[in-house]
Amino acid sequence: MPQMGESLSEGTVTKWLKKPGERIERDEPLFEITTDKVDTEVPAPASGILGRILVNEGVTVAVGTTVAEIDDGASAAATVSAPASSEAAPAAGGGHFRSSHEPTTFRRRGTQEPAPAPAAAPGANAGKSSGENRRQLSPAVLALAADSGLDIQELLTIPGSGRGGRISRRDVERYLRERPARHPAPAATPTPLVRSEPAAPPGHYLYQPEPGDKLVSMSPMRKQIAEHMLWSQQISAQVTSFTECDMNRIVRYREEHRARFEETEGVPLTFLPFAAEATVKALKEFPIFNSSVVGDQIAFKKHVHLGVAVALEEGLIVPVVANADEMNFVGLARAIHRLADAARNRRLTPAEVRGATFTITNPGMFGGLTGTPMIAQPQVAILGLGAVTKKPVVVDDAIAIRPIMVLALTFDHRIIDGATGFQFLERIRRQIEDFES
């Protein structure tokens, strides 16, 4: 599984383009993967005959995992996996926004890091470090160990029956059944472990399919969106504030210059680049919104990499305008149009959907007046643009009909207070309303 981006830790094989026994040439597309909501073809690293396929379609594996073998006609087969890297691959199973930080699966109460694991017993995953074993423990094994009071040191001594000595849930259950005989009277109760991931909901909260129901598996993109949204709610304290924005100047400018702008610049003149330019200017004045939380510290980003949500039939994707703070209005309009077109035509690269420091989503294009957008981790804020609708408003003590758009700002209340959130939103509103060509 290749490393398609520095923050990606895993990928899902979606389609094999060759079958075992078929000839494959070097750099010819061999299989398709989805990583970070992008479908990408992976070329063969060598020419030869495709031998064994080790990872089937629909299976998610960590970066660096061998997924197939190519027989090059010599005495040995070439393995299809990630190219050598000077840096260790991130731990598996982290998701695209959690993989940038080393995940902690277990921790002792009152401490930050677990105690180092002792050497494994003979025959129990010999030759592997505790970190390597720990990364290969499945969520089911970790959950069972936590519920049963097994600490990480004892868990790693259990002989594994899986591939490469991996410990399975069945191995743990067998160990727990035999544990009283092995440990008749422990001298002291080990410190209980707590899981960093939430427990599964009770069965009565889950829907039980009935006859006549049609069950359809989630796509890899939908699974990643579901995981991201769930973790986003659990990671940050999210608050949403709203304001109304008078779009009168921009609407008039757009009506007057729309045709000429598209003819001159080659891209349509939409409301989105106006909001993007105003947001980038506001982010320069309020850098806290262009940051991330790292433990008890705040990491302020040097540049603004603006994520722009694009709706597709199968889900939502967020391509990124890199270094948006260095672009003028026309540059933003061109970049947003190019990325949106690439997203709809499935031409985005993994590099074009990672690294966003702030995101704009636009439900208004579908008629939505407003909403409460959810933060895309590890960002700390997201701006939602509502539909532009005509409303009666008070202008200079008189009632006038004006095009109004509702702005919705969701921010992380851990590091941003309500007053700061409204000041930032107000600055965006003024930037839009005071627009000058």
C-alpha positions in Angstrom: 0.0 0.0 0.0 1.8 3.2 -1.2 2.2 6.3 0.9 0.0 8.8 -1.1 0.4 11.6 1.3 2.3 12.5 4.5 -0.8 12.4 6.6 -2.3 9.2 5.3 -1.9 6.0 7.2 -4.0 3.5 5.4 -5.8 2.8 2.1 -8.6 0.6 0.7 -8.1 -1.6 -2.3 -11.1 -1.0 -4.4 -10.4 -2.8 -7.7 -7.7 -5.1 -9.1 -7.0 -4.2 -12.8 -5.1 -7.5 -13.4 -5.7 -11.1 -12.5 -3.2 -13.6 -11.2 -1.2 -15.1 -14.0 -1.6 -12.0 -16.3 1.4 -10.1 -17.6 2.0 -6.7 -16.2 4.5 -4.0 -17.4 6.3 -1.6 -15.1 4.3 1.6 -14.4 1.1 0.0 -15.9 -1.9 0.5 -13.6 -2.2 -2.5 -11.4 -4.9 -1.7 -8.9 -7.1 1.1 -7.6 -7.2 2.4 -4.1 -9.2 5.0 -2.2 -7.3 7.1 0.4 -8.6 10.2 2.0 -11.7 10.1 -0.2 -9.7 10.0 -3.5 -9.7 7.2 -6.0 -6.2 6.6 -7.4 -4.6 4.0 -9.7 -1.4 2.4 -8.4 1.2 1.5 -11.1 3.2 -1.8 -11.0 6.7 -1.3 -9.6 8.1 -4.0 -11.9 7.4 -6.0 -15.0 6.4 -9.6 -14.8 3.6 -12.0 -14.1 1.1 -11.1 -11.4 1.4 -13.9 -8.8 -0.5 -14.0 -5.5 -3.0 -11.2 -4.6 -2.7 -10.9 -0.8 -5.3 -8.1 -0.2 -8.7 -8.5 -1.7 -11.0 -5.8 -3.0 -12.7 -3.8 -0.3 -10.0 -4.5 2.4 -8.3 -1.6 4.2 -4.7 -2.0 5.1 -1.9 0.1 6.5 0.6 2.0 4.4 3.5 -0.3 3.6 1.5 -3.5 3.6 2.4 -6.0 0.9 -0.7 -6.4 -1.3 0.5 -8.7 -4.1 3.5 -10.4 -5.6 4.9 -10.0 -9.1 7.0 -12.9 -10.5 9.7 -11.2 -12.5 10.9 -14.5 -13.9 13.9 -14.7 -11.6 14.3 -16.8 -8.5 12.3 -14.4 -6.3 9.1 -12.5 -6.7 8.8 -8.7 -6.5 6.4 -7.6 -3.8 4.0 -4.8 -4.5 4.1 -2.4 -1.5 5.1 1.0 -0.4 8.5 2.3 -1.6 11.2 2.6 1.1 10.9 5.8 3.1 13.3 7.5 5.4 10.5 8.0 7.9 8.5 5.3 9.5 4.9 5.0 8.3 2.2 6.2 10.6 0.3 3.7 12.7 -2.6 2.0 11.0 -6.2 2.6 11.7 -5.9 6.2 12.6 -8.0 7.9 9.9 -6.8 10.7 7.7 -7.0 13.4 10.4 -5.8 11.4 13.4 -2.8 9.9 11.7 -0.8 13.1 12.0 -0.5 12.4 15.7 0.6 9.0 17.2 -2.7 7.5 18.5 -2.8 6.2 22.1 -4.8 3.0 22.2 -4.2 2.3 25.9 -3.1 4.6 28.8 -2.9 4.2 32.5 -5.1 6.4 34.6 -3.1 9.3 35.8 -0.2 8.9 33.3 0.5 10.0 29.8 2.3 7.0 28.4 2.1 3.3 29.1 5.0 1.5 30.8 7.3 -0.3 28.3 6.2 -3.8 27.6 8.4 -6.7 28.7 10.0 -9.1 26.3 7.4 -11.5 24.8 7.4 -15.1 26.0 8.9 -17.7 23.8 6.6 -18.4 20.8 4.5 -15.3 21.5 5.1 -12.9 18.7 8.8 -13.3 19.0 11.0 -10.9 17.1 8.6 -8.0 17.2 8.8 -4.9 19.3 5.9 -3.9 21.5 5.1 -1.0 19.2 4.9 -3.3 16.2 2.6 -5.8 18.1 0.5 -2.9 19.4 -0.1 -1.6 15.9 -1.3 -5.0 14.8 -3.9 -5.4 17.6 -7.4 -5.1 16.2 -10.0 -2.8 17.8 -11.9 -6.0 18.8 -8.9 -7.4 20.7 -8.2 -4.0 22.4 -11.8 -3.6 23.5 -11.9 -7.2 24.9 -8.6 -6.6 26.7 -9.8 -3.4 28.2 -13.1 -4.9 29.4 -11.3 -7.9 30.9 -8.8 -5.8 32.8 -5.8 -7.0 30.8 -2.9 -4.5 30.7 -0.8 -4.1 27.6 2.2 -6.0 28.9 0.1 -9.1 29.6 -1.8 -8.8 26.4 1.4 -8.9 24.3 2.5 -12.1 25.9 -0.5 -14.0 24.5 0.5 -16.4 21.7 -1.1 -15.3 18.4 -2.6 -17.6 15.9 -3.2 -15.1 13.2 -1.0 -14.3 10.2 2.5 -13.4 11.3 1.7 -14.2 14.9 -1.1 -11.6 15.1 -3.2 -11.9 18.2 -6.9 -12.5 17.5 -10.0 -12.1 19.6 -10.2 -15.9 19.8 -6.6 -16.0 21.2 -7.6 -13.6 24.0 -10.8 -15.4 24.8 -8.9 -18.7 25.1 -6.3 -17.0 27.3 -8.9 -15.6 29.6 -10.5 -19.0 30.0 -7.2 -20.5 31.0 -6.0 -17.5 33.0 -7.2 -18.6 36.5 -5.0 -21.8 36.2 -2.1 -19.8 35.1 -2.5 -17.0 37.6 -4.3 -18.5 40.6 -3.6 -15.6 43.0 -2.2 -12.4 41.6 -0.3 -10.4 44.2 -1.9 -7.1 43.1 -4.7 -6.1 40.8 -3.2 -4.5 37.8 -4.1 -0.9 37.1 -7.2 -0.9 34.9 -6.9 0.3 31.4 -9.2 2.8 29.7 -10.0 2.8 26.0 -9.2 5.9 24.0 -12.1 5.0 21.6 -15.7 5.0 22.8 -17.5 1.7 23.5 -20.0 0.5 20.9 -23.6 1.6 21.7 -25.9 -0.9 23.4 -27.8 -3.2 21.2 -31.2 -1.6 21.9 -29.9 1.7 20.3 -29.2 -0.1 17.0 -31.8 -0.8 14.4 -32.4 -4.5 13.7 -33.1 -5.2 10.0 -36.6 -6.5 9.3 -37.8 -8.7 6.4 -38.1 -6.6 3.3 -35.3 -4.2 4.2 -32.7 -3.7 1.6 -29.1 -3.6 3.1 -26.5 -1.8 1.0 -22.9 -1.6 2.2 -21.4 1.9 2.7 -18.8 3.0 0.1 -15.2 3.6 1.3 -15.9 7.4 1.0 -19.1 7.2 3.0 -17.3 5.1 5.7 -14.6 7.7 6.0 -17.1 10.6 6.1 -19.0 8.8 8.9 -15.8 8.2 10.9 -14.6 11.7 10.4 -17.9 13.3 11.5 -18.2 11.1 14.6 -14.7 11.8 15.7 -15.1 15.5 15.0 -17.9 15.7 17.5 -16.0 13.8 20.1 -12.7 15.7 19.7 -13.8 19.3 19.8 -16.4 21.4 21.6 -18.3 22.9 18.7 -20.3 26.1 18.8 -22.1 27.8 15.8 -22.8 31.5 15.4 -24.8 33.2 12.7 -25.1 36.6 11.0 -26.9 38.0 8.0 -24.9 39.5 5.2 -26.2 42.1 2.6 -25.0 40.9 -0.8 -26.3 43.9 -2.7 -22.9 45.3 -3.9 -21.7 41.9 -5.0 -25.0 40.9 -6.7 -24.9 44.1 -8.7 -21.2 43.7 -9.6 -21.8 40.1 -10.6 -24.7 41.0 -12.9 -22.7 43.8 -14.6 -19.5 41.9 -15.1 -20.4 38.2 -15.2 -20.2 37.7 -18.9 -17.0 39.7 -19.3 -15.3 38.0 -16.4 -16.0 34.6 -17.8 -14.8 35.6 -21.2 -11.6 37.2 -19.9 -10.7 34.8 -17.1 -12.2 31.6 -18.5 -14.1 30.7 -15.3 -17.6 31.6 -14.1 -18.1 34.4 -11.6 -19.9 32.8 -8.6 -20.5 34.1 -5.1 -17.9 31.7 -3.7 -14.6 33.5 -4.5 -16.1 36.7 -3.0 -16.6 34.9 0.3 -13.3 33.1 0.0 -11.4 36.4 -0.4 -13.2 37.9 2.5 -12.4 34.9 4.7 -8.7 34.8 3.8 -8.4 38.5 4.7 -10.2 37.9 8.0 -8.0 34.9 8.8 -4.9 37.1 8.6 -6.4 39.3 11.3 -7.6 36.4 13.4 -4.9 33.7 13.1 -6.4 31.7 15.9 -9.0 30.4 13.3 -6.1 29.2 11.2 -4.7 26.9 13.9 -4.9 23.4 15.4 -5.0 22.0 18.9 -2.0 19.8 19.8 -2.5 18.5 23.4 -2.4 21.6 25.6 -0.8 23.7 22.9 -2.0 25.7 19.9 -0.3 25.3 16.5 -0.6 28.5 14.4 -0.3 27.8 10.7 2.1 29.9 8.5 -0.2 29.9 5.4 -3.9 29.6 4.7 -4.8 26.5 2.9 -8.5 26.9 2.1 -10.7 23.8 1.9 -13.8 24.2 -0.3 -16.4 21.5 0.1 -17.7 20.0 -3.2 -20.8 17.8 -3.2 -20.6 14.6 -5.3 -23.3 12.0 -5.9 -21.5 9.5 -3.6 -20.6 12.0 -0.9 -18.8 15.2 0.0 -15.2 16.0 -0.8 -13.0 18.9 0.2 -10.3 19.9 -2.2 -7.8 22.4 -0.9 -6.6 25.8 -2.4 -3.0 25.8 -1.2 -1.5 29.1 -0.1 -4.8 30.9 -0.6 -3.3 33.8 1.4 -0.9 34.5 -1.6 -3.7 34.8 -4.2 -5.8 37.7 -5.4 -9.5 37.5 -6.3 -8.9 36.1 -9.8 -6.4 33.6 -8.5 -8.9 32.3 -6.0 -11.7 32.1 -8.6 -9.5 30.1 -10.9 -8.2 27.7 -8.2 -11.7 27.0 -6.8 -13.2 26.4 -10.3 -10.3 24.1 -11.3 -10.5 22.0 -8.1 -14.3 21.7 -8.2 -14.1 20.6 -11.8 -11.4 18.0 -11.0 -13.5 16.7 -8.0 -16.6 16.2 -10.2 -14.6 14.5 -12.9 -12.6 12.3 -10.3 -9.3 13.8 -11.3 -8.2 15.0 -7.9 -4.9 13.8 -6.5 -4.4 12.9 -2.8 -2.2 16.0 -2.4 -5.2 18.2 -3.4 -7.4 17.0 -0.6 -5.1 17.2 2.4 -3.6 20.0 4.5 -6.6 22.4 4.7 -6.3 24.8 7.6 -9.8 26.3 7.2 -12.9 25.1 5.3 -15.8 26.8 3.5 -18.9 24.8 2.7 -21.7 26.1 0.5 -25.1 24.6 1.2 -26.7 27.7 -0.3 -26.1 26.4 -3.8 -28.8 23.8 -3.1 -31.2 26.4 -1.6 -30.2 25.9 2.0 -30.8 29.1 4.1 -28.3 28.1 6.7 -27.0 25.1 8.7 -24.5 24.1 11.4 -21.5 22.8 9.6 -19.2 20.4 11.4 -15.5 21.1 11.8 -13.1 19.1 9.7 -10.4 17.9 12.1 -7.8 18.9 12.9 -9.1 22.4 11.9 -10.8 24.6 14.5 -13.5 26.3 12.4 -15.6 26.1 9.3 -17.8 28.7 7.5 -21.1 27.8 5.9 -22.6 30.0 3.2 -26.4 30.0 2.9 -28.6 30.8 -0.1 -28.8 34.4 -1.4 -32.5 35.3 -1.0 -34.3 38.6 -1.3 -35.7 39.9 2.1 -37.1 43.1 3.4 -34.5 44.8 5.6 -34.1 48.2 7.2 -31.7 50.5 5.3 -31.2 54.1 6.5 -34.5 53.9 8.5 -36.4 52.7 5.5 -37.6 49.3 4.4 -35.8 47.9 1.4 -35.6 44.6 -0.5 -32.1 43.3 -0.5 -30.3 40.0 -1.4 -29.4 38.5 2.0 -27.1 35.5 2.8 -26.9 33.9 6.2 -23.3 33.1 7.3 -22.8 30.2 9.8 -19.5 29.9 11.6 -18.8 26.7 13.6 -15.7 27.0 15.8 -13.8 25.0 18.5 -14.8 26.4 21.9 -11.8 24.8 23.5 -9.6 27.7 22.2 -12.0 30.2 20.7 -14.4 32.1 22.9 -17.8 33.3 21.7 -16.8 37.0 21.5 -13.8 36.1 19.3 -16.0 34.0 17.1 -18.5 36.8 16.5 -15.8 39.3 15.9 -14.3 37.0 13.2 -17.7 36.4 11.6 -18.4 40.2 11.7 -15.2 40.9 10.0 -16.1 38.5 7.2 -19.5 40.1 6.8 -18.0 43.6 6.5 -15.4 42.4 4.0 -18.3 41.1 1.8 -20.7 44.0 2.3 -17.9 46.6 1.7 -16.7 44.9 -1.5 -15.1 47.2 -4.0 -14.2 46.2 -7.6 
